[in-house]
Amino acid sequence: MELWGRFVRRLHVLFRKQSVEDELDDEIRFHLEMEARERARSGMAPDEARRAARVAFGGVERVKEEVRDVRGARMLDDFVQDVRLAARSLPKHPAFLVTVLLTLGIGIGGNVAMFGILDAALFQALPYPQADRLVMPRTTFNGRPNSTSSGPDYFDYREQARSFDYLGAFIASEMQGTVTGAGDPERISFSVAHADVFRALGTEPAMGRLFTPAEGELGAPPVALLSHGYWQRRFGGAPDVLGQVLTINGNPISVVGVMPAGFRYMVDLDVWVSMQRDGFAAQARQFHNWSLLGRLAEGVTVEAAQAEVDVISAQLREEYPVTNRNKGLLLTPLQDALAEGYRQSLMTLMGAVVLLLVVACGNVAGLLLARGSTRGPEMAVRTVMGAGKGRLTRQLLTENGTLAIGAGVIGLGLAIWLKRGILAFVSLDRLGVESAGASVPTFGLAVLVSAATMVLFGVVPALRASSLNPAGDLRDGARLAGSLRGTRFRNSLVVGQVALTVVLLVVSGLLVRTFMELRRVDTGFDGSRLLTAGVQLPANEYPDADARTAFLTQFQQRLVEIPGVEAAGLIDRLPIRDPWGNVDVALPATFVSDPDQRGNAYRRTVLPGYFEAMGIPLLAGRDIAETDDGENTPVMVISEAMAEEFFPGGDAVGRQLGMDVGEAEPVVLEVVGVVGDVTASTLDEWLDNTMYLSYQQAASTSMAVAIRTRETPAGATSAVRDVLRSMDPDIPLADVAVMDDVVAGSVSDQKAIAAVLGLFAVVALLLAAVGLYGVLAYHVARRVHEIGVRMALGATSQVVSRSVLTRGLLLVAGGLALGIPAAIGSGRIVQGMLFGVGTTDVPTYVAVGLFLLAVATVASVVPAWRAARIDPVDAFRSE
């Protein structure tokens, strides 16, 4: 507070020595006195000359107005002169000019880019009419929100709640389907949705109509809405598309409408299919597959609607005690719900670029201080010629303002490029943030940040440079005194830069360590040399389990015959790539009587040979066999963790488990084998319980194939596609990928955040290193005479260079002392983004410290080398 008070008083002394009225009165007296003297020279008496002067000026107020006009014109002239002088003087020092513009431009560009992304993701209204009335209802279990709800629960809320104009449901993921019929088979993305989703969003089709209520009832024929892009791609934009039939996965579906161009909600899709009460995943109350979207009625608040759905939730808990005993429904404004998954990472990046800007401003302030100290003779001459401190300060601030404007222009251009690059790394697809261009808010922020940076880096150097002592600066030897006055401030800038850089390096290091820990997670399978793909059997051509099993078994056998293929397996959901499908399981005796004893496991369906192809070890019992068909006892192979949970310390083989299938009673299956645990969902998911059912006993139309090869797996793609085409040309090979790439892609978000934050940290480190180098170089340059004296008295070059190196390392040590506690506090902010490491991860802090000391040593080498090469004779001659 004392420093701030001194700063304000300094400004007051420079700019406000006396009030405006007092200054005007002084100028009025001056002009009146000059007029009276002129009249006295013409022979008038002094008193008459003064009265005539007052009359000539027409009164005090008129005099004041004229003086104001004169002063305004003079200030404008001064400003124009200052701008011209800045435009002439700055290009004379190109290295200084380029360094300042690039340093500030990077800081401003990073802030403007991140603000643009943050504004679009978190603060801008969603592109729907009256978006503030949109809410996302989410089912809660014991108060914890789940992203999806069950179909029957949805229909109960929709029919009983009066707080909504519309309440819709849809599958919030890209499902893959195969379109057959006219032309070649085509793989499309589709989802299932209730018409109220589109009505809630306030979107009408460009052609045709939305789904009707009757088309969502039991047994109604399915209908579809096409995206504008798919309409153009598949039908060439033909207007007669309405009424045509699409055969998707063997099911005929009539087209009733085409959505407008650019329509998107959460995911990009080709086709929306109507939701039906008895349709896909809509029958069982205990299965949660549907994302909900509601539009509140006019005048209804979120709190009022929440109170109503709480009453409905209580009624459902009483009516369905088994499935709804712990369930509720939480209403969240749509903007907040969509941004939940991005808020922490975006705010972390925003904080990083703010720190980067502060580091950049500190760097530039140091450069301006060093430049200002060399302008002592210039400032002294101008002072002697009549320029006051206020005039000098305005001139220096004009120069700094010119630099800030130039940096702002560069920063705006960098912001567009950085925004595009950040969006390429950090996907915000669910929010629909894809634009990377400039906007009015972006331009306004660039102006605002540029002005703020001028205050941050320009005011103190301008005040220091303008407050030089003319007599002292024109005397020999005063340079050392002036240098000492600025040394502490420049040193403090470097210490602050290092401290902020420590924070950035530690946080980015923790995220990098998180990414590395995720990649080290044992997935339970061997992903090397493993090719994966999807196969969708048309339901009309393969209507029963026998036909599907026969086709897939033959397909598997022919894959193994391909040269270079070691094994092939099929499963309905591949681990990590398809992270869904968990169901309740329990011992048959307690499944109905004691629901609290139920556990949870991922449900998968496989053909024999899958475990061998994936490299999953068989620990006990046997694999799924060809004899495990619909005529025999339902069987399953379970994971080791699941066996330990339900049969601790005993042999699981031969025991039975009940599996929830949406009916009153579970399906009872016999455990025939135990295999190793796999990561079925995500690498940071701790639920390893997985059960594998026989495909012949639970045949589906969609399967994934895993093919182990001897060489590069991607090389077998064409051969696999040829095999499938020869068996059925209407079935395309879809979603071809190497399993290692699938695993790597599952942590792409963590990798992207770590990469972007690491980039900011590296830039901050470079700026801090440049700042340290500048301080040490300035230190050596200002002490040439002193170093010459010391060397003349016997000091060796090693002693001199060591002193400079020690000075640099001490500054870095001070920055580390301040930065490490700040980094520990910042680590707690990103704690939710970490995996496998703590906020006080010792290896990260040690690595950051050693890295900074190494960079500091490199930055100090050149100044130390220059100090060691000073010739005492040359030093005395220069003085």
C-alpha positions, 0 to 999 in steps of 0.5 A: 500500500505504501508503494502504491501511495508513493506511485499515485503521489508521483503521478500527482506531482507530475501531472497535477501540480495545481488544480486546473482553475489555478493554472487557468488563473495563472495564464489569465494573469499572464495574458492580462499583464502582457496586454497591459504592458503593450498599452502602457508602451503606447502612452497610457497610464498603468492603471488605465492600461490594466482596465483597457486590457480587461475590457479588451479581453471581454471579462474573465470567463471569455479569457478562460475560454480563450486560454482553454482553446489555446491550451487544447490546441497546444496539447494536440500539437504536443501529442502529434509531435510526440507521435512523430517523434516516436515514429522516428526514434523507435525504428532506429533501434530495430532489435529492440523494436522487434523484440518488444513487438513480438514479446507483447504480440505473443502475450496479447495473441494468446490471451485474445485467442483463449478469450475468444474460445472461452467466450464462445464455449462458456458465455455466448448464448447457444444458437437457439431461440430463447436458449436461456429456457433450455435445460438438460435433465439428468438422472441422479443416483444417490444425488450423483448425476448421470448423463443418461436416463431410461426410456420409461422414466422419460415418458413418465416425466414428459407426460406428468410434468407441466413445467415444460413446453417440450421434453425430448429424448435422444441417443447422444452418440454417433451410431453407425449404420449401413444404408443398402438398396439403390447404389453401393452400400454406404456407412452412415452415422445416425441416432434415435430422437423424439420429435420434442428434441427439435421442437425444444431447440426451435428448429424446423426442417428445411423440407418436409416435417418433424416426427408426429406424436403417433410415430412415437407410439407402440408399433408405429413404422419408423421414419427419418429426418436427413441432415442437409449434408447427407441429403446433398451427398446421397440424393443430390439435393433432389426435392422428391426425397420426401417419402423415399425409403432408406434401408438402414441395417436392413430396416426400411425407414421412410424419409419425412423431412430434411433439416436445415444446413448447419443444424447440429446438436451435440454430435454431427449426424447423417440421419435422425430416426424416430424414437418409439416406446417399444423401440431401440433401448426404450423398454427397460426402466433400469437401462439408461441410454437416453439424453434428455432436453427440455424447454421450460414453459414461459415464466417457469424458472429452473427452481420451480421446474426442479421442484415439480420433477422432484415430486414426480421422482418421489412418486416413481420411487414409490411405484418402482422401488426396485429400479428407481429406489435411489433415482432422481432427476436434476435440471441444469441449464443447457449451457452449463451442462454442455460446458461442464466437461470443458470448463476446468481445462479451458479455465486452466488454459486461460490462466496460463495465457494470463500468466504468459502475458504478465511474463511478457510484460515483465520482459518488456518493462525490463527492456524499457528500463534498460533503454531508459537508463541509456537515455539519461543525457537525452532526457537531461538536455531536453529538461535543460531546454525547458521540458518538464517532467510531465512533458517528458512522461507524456512523450515516453508514454506515447512511445510505449502506447505506440509499441502497445498498438503495434503489438496489439495488431500483431497479437490480433493476427496471432490470435486467429492463428492460435485459436485455429491451432488450439481448436485443432488440439482441444476438441469442443465439438459438443459445444459446436465451437469450430470458428477460428476467425476474428470477431468484434468481441475479439477485436475489442479485447485486443484493444483492451489488452493492448491498453492494459499491457501499456499500463503494466509495462509502460508506466513505471519505466516512463516515470523512471526515465522522466525523473532523471536529474539533469545536472547529475546526468550531465556529470561524469560518474552519475550513470552508476547511481542511476543504474543502482536505482533501477537494479532492484526493480529489474531484478524483481521483474526477473524473479517474478518472471521465473516464479510465474514460469515455475507455475506454468512448468509445474502444471504442464508437467503434472498434466504430461505426467498424467498423460504418461501414466494413462499410457502406462495403464495395463489394458489387459490385452495386447494391442500391438499388430492388431487391426480392428473394424466394424461389420453390420449385418442387415437384419432383413437378410440375416434375421435369426441367430443361426444365419448370423452365426454362420456368416460370422463364423465363415468370415472369421475362418476366411480371415485366418486364411489371409497370409500374415494373419495369426488370429481373428476374433469377433465381439460386439463392443471392443474395449476402449473403442466402445465404452458402453453396455454395463448391466446389473449382475448378482447371485441368483438368490439375491437378485430380486430379494436384495437389490443392494447386493447387485454389482455392475459389469460390462456385458460383451458378446463374443465368438470363439477365438476372441481371447486368443486374438486379443491376447487376453489370458485364460486363467481358469475353465474354458473359452466360449465354444461352438456348442454354446448355442441356444439349445444349451445352458446360457454361459459366460466367461468373466473377468478376474476382478468380477470373479473375485467380487462375486466369488471371493477366495473360491472357484468361480467356474461352475457357479451361476450369476443373474444378469439384468435383461430388463425383465422382472426376473434375471437371466441366469448364466453359468460361469465356464471360464475366467480371463484376465481383466481388461480396460473395457471403457476408459484408461482412468476407469476403475470398473474392470468387471466384464462378462463375455456371453456366447454370440449364439445365445445373444446374437446381434447384427453389429459386431467388431472384428479384431485381427492379429497380424505378423506385420503392420496391421494396416497392410491387411485392410484391403485383404480383409475388405476383399474377403467381406465383399466376396461374401456379401457386397452389401456389407461394408467394412467400417471404422477400420483402425489399428488398436494402438491408435484407438488406445492413444486416441482415448487419451487425446484430450489429456494429451492436447491440454498438456501439449497446449499448456506445455507450449505456453510454459515453454514460451514463458520459459524463453521469455524469462531466459531472455529477461535474465540474460538482459538483466545480466548483460545490463549488469555487466555493461554498467559495471565495465569500469568496476570490473576493470578495476577489480581485474587490475587489482588481481581478480581473475577472469574465472572470478569475474565470470563466476560472480555473474553466473552466481548473480543469475542463479541467485535470481532464479533461486529467488524465483523458484522460492516464490514459484514452488508454493504458488505451483502447489496451490495451482496444482490443487486447481487442476487436481481433477484433471490428474491421474496417477500423480499428486499435486506435489509430485516430487519428480515433476518439481525436481525436473522443473527446478533442474530445467530452470537452473540449466536454462539460467546457466545457459542464459548467464554464460554469454554475459559472464563470458563478456565480463571475463573478457573485459580489458582493464585498459579499455575500461579505464579509457572508456571512462 
